Amino acid sequence: MNQISNVNLHGSAQFSESNRFSFHPILPQMGQLEAFKRNGTAQQLTDGSFEFQPRSWSRSRAELITLLPHGRLTKTQAGDYLLTIRIPDWESHPMAIVSSESLEAISALRTYIYEAEVA
């Protein structure tokens, strides 16, 4: 697909009460644009103007230290250690999960720091 920097399309747009926006060009041409589906920010002004800005996602640059049954322990690019534990509401003993996985993370962090010092 060719890199297209700016394309002007003419057509009709529909905005329904269910907040669904759709646009249909007058002269559709296959391959004129690259298809995409993205999350982003849409803005419609009272004069009918419409803008959409796709959200750019950047991958985490954190270094994974260990995966846990309900989370992970990572070292961020800034050098901080980040422990994430996600427990569903239906779990019967969330405090026990936090306690046991925190101890598991401490053990993994101890090993990680020791291996870094030896290397």
Secondary structure, DSSP 8 states (H G I E B T S, - for coil): ----S-----EEEEE-TTS-EEEEESS--TTSS------EEEEE-TTS-EEEEE--------EEEEEETTEEEEE-TTS-EEEEE---TT-S-HHHHHHHHHHHHHHHHHHHHHHHHH-
